[in-house]
Amino acid sequence: MKSFTEIKETLKEYQAGYLLNFYEELSEEERENFMEQIEKIDFAYMKELYESVKNGVTFETGEKEISPITAFDKTKLSGEEYQRLNILGESLIKDGKLAVCSMAGGQGTRLGYNGPKGTFMLDLDGKPTSIFETIIHKLKMAYEAFGVHIYWYVMTSRQNHAVTVKFFKDNNYFGYDKNYILFFEQGELPLIDKSGKVVMKDKSHIFMAPDGNGGIFKALEDKKILNHMREHGIEYLAVGNVDNILINMVDPVTVAVMKENQSEALSKVFMKPSPEGKWGVFCKIDGIPHVIEYSETPKELLEARNEAGELIYGDVHFGCNFFHINLLNRIASEKLPMHAASKKNKFLAENGAEKEEEVYKFEAFIFDAFTMANNLIVCRVKREEEFAPIKNKEGDESPETALELYKKFYHQ
């Protein structure tokens, strides 16, 4: 760690000396921890981010041209073509070319659960089963089918990393070879106020927040997961949200389609059943693939249909994406753009009083990677076969609705 003097000079350079206002009140342990927090902040980068949003956060598409994107429809493959692609994909998986990654940094707050969402327990025909175990079950099925262990990278957060790792250890990794499960933490960025100052949560903590699902790319590089992929000859990485218990990341056909088309990215989608579905959908903006949020999509585009009666802008991005190692390497060196959100938060003012006002939070979005990919493939699948998220305690996207679908395809 840098010396106190060096850190103090950095703070002086960026007019952030106020962060040490309460330093003398801290214990020795708190001081050391606090200085480690400060040292990790890239103040030059935070200044750059502030300059990009200080005149306000906007999400308008402006005068840009929005046009449809063409999807590859996996659901309409002939039996012969499906079998051919499946054989190719199986050979790639058997050769160790595929790894999977779950984004599991969230807590189960909306489920009324105090803990990492992946440790949330489901009632699977009377057998208590965690969300993590539903993924393990599929990895075991893959081992039986292909005779190889597939590496599983689990992205946690600072908040839940230790608890998640302990959960796996305490349960003996649920019978999967522990050498094929690697945990790594997602990155964080400090919140800044409307004058560009890094804010404090309390006297001994900087107010930090996860850097978005697009932060996965930087974390893969920083935590040496990309190195691990390179060393083990892994070419494809499937990335999915941990709360979708139907997610199909070990998919031979999908990997084969990428291989044959020399694609650097593939995103699974399903068709919106109606214009009102509040999901982000694929399109092209000025000819470049993008995901556009429901709130940003003009009404006439939301409702537009083709001659077959299908929504023209109806391919939903539901968080199951595949990336080639070449793209991952490139993103790691070039960085994704950061998006800012402005919302009210309580934090510690420079005089030690609690303050509440709007601050900026910065996030990267995983779908921005698609703009950098060579030959992105949008792959249409059946929603009822691959999308059963657990987000709410009751009603839509609850454990009950998700399990109803899960039991149709996976029996334990």
Backbone torsions as a table, in degrees:
resi	resn	phi	psi	omega
1	MET	NA	147.2	177.8
2	LYS	-65.0	157.9	178.2
3	SER	-72.1	162.4	178.6
4	PHE	-57.8	-40.6	-179.2
5	THR	-62.9	-42.7	179.9
6	GLU	-63.9	-43.8	179.9
7	ILE	-65.2	-39.5	180.0
8	LYS	-63.4	-36.9	179.1
9	GLU	-67.2	-39.5	177.2
10	THR	-62.0	-44.9	179.3
11	LEU	-62.2	-38.7	178.8
12	LYS	-64.2	-41.5	-178.6
13	GLU	-60.7	-35.4	-176.5
14	TYR	-106.7	23.0	178.1
15	GLN	50.3	43.5	-178.0
16	ALA	-119.4	22.1	-179.3
17	GLY	-61.1	-22.8	179.5
18	TYR	-59.8	-20.9	179.2
19	LEU	-63.1	-18.9	-179.7
20	LEU	-98.8	11.2	-177.3
21	ASN	-57.3	-29.3	-174.9
22	PHE	-115.1	14.2	-175.7
23	TYR	-56.5	-43.0	-176.4
24	GLU	-67.2	-18.9	-179.5
25	GLU	-84.1	-9.7	-174.6
26	LEU	-87.5	154.3	173.0
27	SER	-73.3	168.8	179.4
28	GLU	-59.6	-42.2	-179.6
29	GLU	-66.1	-42.1	179.5
30	GLU	-65.3	-37.8	179.0
31	ARG	-62.5	-46.2	-178.5
32	GLU	-62.6	-44.0	179.6
33	ASN	-64.2	-40.9	-178.3
34	PHE	-66.6	-39.6	179.3
35	MET	-67.7	-32.9	175.5
36	GLU	-64.8	-39.3	177.0
37	GLN	-60.9	-46.8	-177.8
38	ILE	-63.9	-41.4	-177.1
39	GLU	-62.3	-29.7	-178.2
40	LYS	-76.4	-13.7	-177.0
41	ILE	-80.3	129.8	173.8
42	ASP	-91.7	92.2	-174.0
43	PHE	-65.3	-32.6	178.4
44	ALA	-64.9	-40.6	179.5
45	TYR	-67.9	-40.5	179.2
46	MET	-64.9	-35.6	176.9
47	LYS	-65.1	-40.6	178.5
48	GLU	-62.9	-43.0	178.8
49	LEU	-64.5	-40.8	179.4
50	TYR	-62.8	-43.2	-179.4
51	GLU	-60.0	-29.1	-177.7
52	SER	-77.1	-16.6	-175.6
53	VAL	-128.3	0.8	-172.2
54	LYS	-62.7	-18.6	177.9
55	ASN	-94.3	10.8	177.2
56	GLY	117.3	152.7	179.5
57	VAL	-98.5	124.4	178.2
58	THR	-127.8	150.7	-179.6
59	PHE	-129.0	23.8	-176.2
60	GLU	-76.3	143.4	175.9
61	THR	-83.6	-10.8	173.6
62	GLY	59.7	-137.0	-176.7
63	GLU	-90.9	11.0	-177.2
64	LYS	-69.5	149.6	-178.2
65	GLU	-86.8	121.9	177.9
66	ILE	-102.6	128.5	-179.1
67	SER	-138.2	161.7	-177.9
68	PRO	-69.9	161.4	174.4
69	ILE	-116.5	147.3	-179.0
70	THR	-91.4	127.0	-179.0
71	ALA	-99.1	147.9	169.1
72	PHE	-87.8	120.2	-174.1
73	ASP	-96.2	98.5	179.9
74	LYS	-64.4	-27.5	-176.1
75	THR	-72.0	-13.4	-176.9
76	LYS	-109.7	12.9	176.9
77	LEU	-66.9	141.5	173.6
78	SER	-69.6	159.8	179.4
79	GLY	-58.3	-39.2	-179.2
80	GLU	-66.7	-44.5	-179.0
81	GLU	-68.3	-39.8	177.8
82	TYR	-60.2	-44.5	-178.8
83	GLN	-64.5	-41.2	179.7
84	ARG	-61.7	-46.8	179.8
85	LEU	-66.9	-37.3	-179.8
86	ASN	-62.4	-40.7	179.6
87	ILE	-64.4	-43.2	178.7
88	LEU	-63.2	-45.8	-179.5
89	GLY	-63.3	-39.9	178.3
90	GLU	-61.0	-39.9	-179.8
91	SER	-64.7	-36.9	178.1
92	LEU	-66.9	-41.7	179.3
93	ILE	-66.4	-42.2	178.7
94	LYS	-63.0	-28.5	178.0
95	ASP	-83.4	4.2	176.9
96	GLY	76.7	25.6	-175.7
97	LYS	-86.0	-9.2	-176.4
98	LEU	-118.1	135.3	168.6
99	ALA	-127.7	161.8	179.6
100	VAL	-124.4	155.2	-177.9
101	CYS	-140.4	130.5	176.7
102	SER	-107.7	130.9	175.0
103	MET	-87.2	105.5	-169.4
104	ALA	-128.3	36.3	-177.3
105	GLY	-85.8	-7.5	-173.9
106	GLY	-86.6	161.6	176.0
107	GLN	-101.4	162.4	-177.9
108	GLY	-90.1	35.1	-174.3
109	THR	-55.7	-48.3	-177.7
110	ARG	-66.7	-16.5	177.7
111	LEU	-91.6	1.7	-176.2
112	GLY	71.1	29.9	-174.2
113	TYR	-122.2	130.4	-179.2
114	ASN	-98.8	87.1	-179.8
115	GLY	168.8	173.5	177.9
116	PRO	-57.6	137.4	-176.2
117	LYS	-59.0	-35.2	-178.9
118	GLY	-63.9	-20.0	179.7
119	THR	-92.4	-0.5	179.2
120	PHE	-61.7	132.7	-174.8
121	MET	-92.4	135.4	177.2
122	LEU	-109.9	153.1	176.7
123	ASP	-96.7	95.3	-177.8
124	LEU	-98.1	89.0	-177.8
125	ASP	53.9	46.6	177.2
126	GLY	85.8	-5.6	179.6
127	LYS	-104.8	114.9	177.7
128	PRO	-61.1	122.9	-175.3
129	THR	-136.6	127.8	179.7
130	SER	-79.4	160.1	175.4
131	ILE	-57.6	-40.8	178.1
132	PHE	-57.2	-38.1	-177.9
133	GLU	-65.5	-28.6	178.1
134	THR	-65.9	-31.5	176.8
135	ILE	-74.5	-43.6	177.4
136	ILE	-56.5	-41.0	-179.7
137	HIS	-58.7	-42.0	179.7
138	LYS	-69.4	-35.8	178.1
139	LEU	-66.8	-36.5	176.5
140	LYS	-67.0	-39.7	176.8
141	MET	-61.4	-39.6	179.0
142	ALA	-65.5	-38.2	179.1
143	TYR	-63.4	-42.2	178.8
144	GLU	-65.2	-35.0	-177.1
145	ALA	-79.4	-37.8	-171.1
146	PHE	-114.3	-10.5	177.1
147	GLY	74.1	17.1	178.4
148	VAL	-134.5	147.6	171.6
149	HIS	-82.4	131.2	177.7
150	ILE	-96.2	131.7	178.5
151	TYR	-66.9	136.4	178.6
152	TRP	-120.6	114.8	176.3
153	TYR	-97.5	127.2	-177.5
154	VAL	-113.2	111.9	180.0
155	MET	-88.7	118.2	-179.3
156	THR	-105.1	-170.9	173.9
157	SER	-126.2	167.7	176.6
158	ARG	-56.4	-37.1	-176.8
159	GLN	-66.0	-36.8	-172.3
160	ASN	-120.2	6.1	-174.3
161	HIS	-59.2	-54.9	-175.7
162	ALA	-62.1	-40.9	-179.9
163	VAL	-65.2	-39.9	-179.8
164	THR	-64.8	-47.9	-179.7
165	VAL	-60.9	-42.1	179.8
166	LYS	-63.9	-38.7	179.3
167	PHE	-58.6	-43.2	179.0
168	PHE	-68.2	-43.6	-179.8
169	LYS	-62.4	-45.2	-178.3
170	ASP	-63.0	-25.8	-179.0
171	ASN	-106.0	18.7	177.2
172	ASN	51.4	38.3	175.9
173	TYR	56.5	22.3	175.0
174	PHE	54.5	33.3	173.8
175	GLY	83.7	3.1	176.8
176	TYR	-96.1	148.1	-178.6
177	ASP	-61.1	115.7	-174.8
178	LYS	-62.1	-21.2	179.4
179	ASN	-70.1	-11.6	-179.5
180	TYR	-107.2	13.3	175.6
181	ILE	-121.2	118.2	-178.9
182	LEU	-121.8	130.1	-179.9
183	PHE	-102.4	142.4	175.4
184	PHE	-149.8	150.2	-175.3
185	GLU	-93.0	141.4	172.8
186	GLN	-71.5	151.8	178.4
187	GLY	-78.2	168.2	178.3
188	GLU	-134.9	158.9	173.7
189	LEU	-133.0	147.1	178.1
190	PRO	-72.6	151.7	170.5
191	LEU	-78.9	147.4	176.6
192	ILE	-128.4	149.5	-179.0
193	ASP	-85.0	-178.1	-173.9
194	LYS	-70.0	-8.2	175.2
195	SER	-100.7	1.4	177.0
196	GLY	93.3	8.7	-177.8
197	LYS	-90.6	136.9	172.9
198	VAL	-64.2	133.3	-177.2
199	VAL	-103.8	158.3	-177.8
200	MET	-107.2	140.9	176.8
201	LYS	-77.7	-42.5	174.3
202	ASP	-154.1	-169.9	-172.2
203	LYS	-67.4	-16.8	-177.3
204	SER	-124.5	12.5	-179.1
205	HIS	-141.3	132.4	169.8
206	ILE	-73.3	144.6	179.2
207	PHE	-80.9	103.9	-177.0
208	MET	-109.0	155.9	175.9
209	ALA	-144.4	148.9	177.6
210	PRO	-55.2	146.5	-174.3
211	ASP	-89.4	26.6	174.2
212	GLY	87.3	164.0	-179.6
213	ASN	-65.8	-23.1	175.0
214	GLY	-73.0	-10.7	175.8
215	GLY	-68.5	-9.4	180.0
216	ILE	-58.8	-34.9	-175.6
217	PHE	-67.4	-42.9	177.4
218	LYS	-66.9	-39.4	179.4
219	ALA	-65.2	-38.8	177.6
220	LEU	-58.5	-38.8	178.7
221	GLU	-75.9	-49.5	-175.4
222	ASP	-63.9	-34.4	-176.8
223	LYS	-95.7	13.4	172.4
224	LYS	70.0	16.1	177.1
225	ILE	-69.9	-38.7	176.3
226	LEU	-61.6	-39.1	176.1
227	ASN	-59.9	-42.1	179.3
228	HIS	-61.7	-42.1	178.2
229	MET	-62.4	-44.9	-179.7
230	ARG	-62.0	-45.0	-177.1
231	GLU	-64.7	-28.9	-176.8
232	HIS	-103.2	10.9	174.7
233	GLY	68.6	23.5	-179.8
234	ILE	-80.5	128.1	-176.7
235	GLU	-107.0	-25.7	-175.6
236	TYR	-124.5	137.0	177.6
237	LEU	-125.2	120.3	175.1
238	ALA	-93.2	128.7	-176.5
239	VAL	-121.2	129.5	-179.0
240	GLY	-145.1	161.3	176.6
241	ASN	-75.9	136.5	-175.5
242	VAL	-65.9	-25.8	-172.6
243	ASP	-83.8	-2.6	175.8
244	ASN	-92.4	97.4	-172.2
245	ILE	-77.0	-6.5	174.8
246	LEU	-97.8	1.2	-173.3
247	ILE	-57.7	135.9	-177.7
248	ASN	-115.7	91.9	-178.3
249	MET	-94.5	-24.7	176.5
250	VAL	-92.9	81.3	-170.7
251	ASP	-123.9	98.5	-177.1
252	PRO	-57.0	-41.1	-177.2
253	VAL	-63.3	-43.3	-180.0
254	THR	-61.1	-45.7	179.8
255	VAL	-64.0	-39.7	179.2
256	ALA	-63.6	-41.6	179.1
257	VAL	-60.9	-40.8	177.2
258	MET	-64.2	-44.1	-178.5
259	LYS	-61.1	-48.2	-176.4
260	GLU	-66.6	-30.4	-177.0
261	ASN	-99.8	7.3	-178.0
262	GLN	47.6	47.3	-177.8
263	SER	-90.6	139.9	177.8
264	GLU	-93.7	-10.9	178.9
265	ALA	-156.0	144.5	175.1
266	LEU	-139.7	136.1	178.6
267	SER	-123.7	125.2	176.5
268	LYS	-77.2	141.7	180.0
269	VAL	-137.9	162.0	166.1
270	PHE	-130.5	159.0	-178.1
271	MET	-81.1	131.8	175.2
272	LYS	-60.8	135.4	178.3
273	PRO	-74.5	-22.0	-179.5
274	SER	-155.8	161.0	-179.7
275	PRO	-61.0	-24.3	-173.9
276	GLU	-76.1	-14.8	-178.9
277	GLY	-57.2	122.4	-172.0
278	LYS	-88.9	63.3	177.6
279	TRP	-118.8	157.9	170.2
280	GLY	-74.8	141.4	-178.8
281	VAL	-126.1	159.1	180.0
282	PHE	-80.3	147.0	173.2
283	CYS	-160.8	-176.3	169.5
284	LYS	-117.2	135.7	175.0
285	ILE	-116.2	115.2	-173.0
286	ASP	53.6	38.8	175.2
287	GLY	83.8	-2.3	-177.1
288	ILE	-108.2	133.2	-178.4
289	PRO	-59.9	135.3	177.8
290	HIS	-144.5	162.2	165.0
291	VAL	-107.5	126.6	-178.5
292	ILE	-112.1	131.0	-176.8
293	GLU	-71.2	154.3	179.9
294	TYR	-54.8	-43.3	-176.2
295	SER	-68.8	-17.9	-177.8
296	GLU	-99.6	-5.7	-174.4
297	THR	-90.4	122.8	177.7
298	PRO	-56.5	144.9	-176.1
299	LYS	-56.3	-38.8	-177.7
300	GLU	-67.0	-28.5	176.7
301	LEU	-77.8	-39.6	178.5
302	LEU	-56.2	-37.2	-173.6
303	GLU	-96.8	-5.7	-176.4
304	ALA	-65.1	136.4	179.5
305	ARG	-129.6	155.8	176.8
306	ASN	-90.9	-174.9	-176.3
307	GLU	-64.3	-24.9	179.5
308	ALA	-84.4	-1.6	178.9
309	GLY	88.1	3.9	179.3
310	GLU	-83.6	149.7	174.6
311	LEU	-64.3	131.0	179.7
312	ILE	-72.0	-35.5	177.1
313	TYR	-112.9	72.2	-173.8
314	GLY	-128.7	4.1	-178.5
315	ASP	-83.9	105.7	-172.9
316	VAL	-80.9	128.5	171.4
317	HIS	-82.1	111.3	-175.6
318	PHE	-112.7	11.6	171.0
319	GLY	90.0	33.8	171.3
320	CYS	-127.1	101.8	-171.7
321	ASN	-126.9	147.2	179.2
322	PHE	-120.1	135.8	-177.6
323	PHE	-129.4	139.6	173.9
324	HIS	-83.6	149.0	-177.7
325	ILE	-56.8	-33.4	-180.0
326	ASN	-62.1	-40.9	178.6
327	LEU	-69.4	-41.5	178.8
328	LEU	-59.9	-41.8	177.5
329	ASN	-61.5	-41.4	-176.7
330	ARG	-69.7	-42.6	179.3
331	ILE	-63.7	-37.6	-179.0
332	ALA	-60.0	-31.9	-178.0
333	SER	-92.9	-24.0	-174.9
334	GLU	-102.1	-21.3	-179.0
335	LYS	70.5	146.2	173.4
336	LEU	-88.6	157.1	174.7
337	PRO	-66.8	151.4	177.1
338	MET	-102.4	143.2	178.6
339	HIS	-111.6	140.5	-178.8
340	ALA	-108.4	140.8	171.1
341	ALA	-121.8	141.0	-179.1
342	SER	-114.6	119.4	179.4
343	LYS	-151.8	159.7	-178.2
344	LYS	-71.7	138.3	176.2
345	ASN	-145.7	150.4	173.1
346	LYS	-90.4	134.9	178.6
347	PHE	-151.0	175.8	-177.4
348	LEU	-90.1	122.4	177.3
349	ALA	-75.1	167.2	-177.1
350	GLU	-62.8	-23.9	179.7
351	ASN	-91.1	2.6	177.7
352	GLY	94.2	-4.0	178.3
353	ALA	-84.7	154.2	175.4
354	GLU	-76.0	138.0	-176.3
355	LYS	-130.6	146.9	176.3
356	GLU	-133.4	116.9	176.1
357	GLU	-161.1	174.7	-178.7
358	GLU	-71.0	136.0	176.4
359	VAL	-132.0	163.4	178.9
360	TYR	-95.4	135.1	170.5
361	LYS	-118.2	134.7	-176.6
362	PHE	-111.3	135.2	179.4
363	GLU	-139.7	150.3	168.9
364	ALA	-101.6	146.4	179.4
365	PHE	-107.8	133.1	-175.3
366	ILE	-60.4	-32.7	-176.4
367	PHE	-74.5	-10.5	173.5
368	ASP	-66.8	-19.6	177.1
369	ALA	-63.7	-26.3	-178.0
370	PHE	-64.0	-28.9	-179.8
371	THR	-69.6	-17.7	-178.2
372	MET	-99.9	-6.3	-172.8
373	ALA	-85.1	142.9	170.0
374	ASN	-82.6	122.1	175.6
375	ASN	58.5	60.5	172.7
376	LEU	-61.2	137.2	175.2
377	ILE	-114.1	126.2	173.1
378	VAL	-97.6	113.3	-169.9
379	CYS	-109.8	114.3	-175.8
380	ARG	-83.5	128.2	177.9
381	VAL	-127.1	177.5	178.5
382	LYS	-88.2	125.0	-178.2
383	ARG	-54.9	-45.8	-174.3
384	GLU	-68.8	-9.9	179.0
385	GLU	-101.7	-18.4	-172.2
386	GLU	-135.9	5.2	-176.8
387	PHE	-137.8	104.9	177.0
388	ALA	-144.5	75.7	-176.9
389	PRO	-77.0	152.3	175.1
390	ILE	-114.9	101.6	-175.7
391	LYS	-124.0	-29.0	-174.3
392	ASN	-119.5	154.7	-179.0
393	LYS	-67.6	-37.4	-178.5
394	GLU	-139.6	166.2	175.1
395	GLY	76.1	-147.4	-179.9
396	ASP	-60.6	142.2	177.0
397	GLU	58.2	38.2	176.8
398	SER	-101.1	169.2	177.0
399	PRO	-55.7	-38.3	-177.8
400	GLU	-64.9	-47.4	-178.3
401	THR	-67.5	-37.5	179.8
402	ALA	-67.7	-43.4	-178.8
403	LEU	-65.3	-33.5	178.4
404	GLU	-58.3	-42.3	177.5
405	LEU	-74.5	-41.9	-177.0
406	TYR	-57.2	-42.4	-175.9
407	LYS	-66.5	-19.8	178.9
408	LYS	-71.2	-26.5	-172.4
409	PHE	-116.8	-23.7	-176.1
410	TYR	-130.2	119.5	179.4
411	HIS	-115.9	126.2	-177.8
412	GLN	-110.8	NA	NA
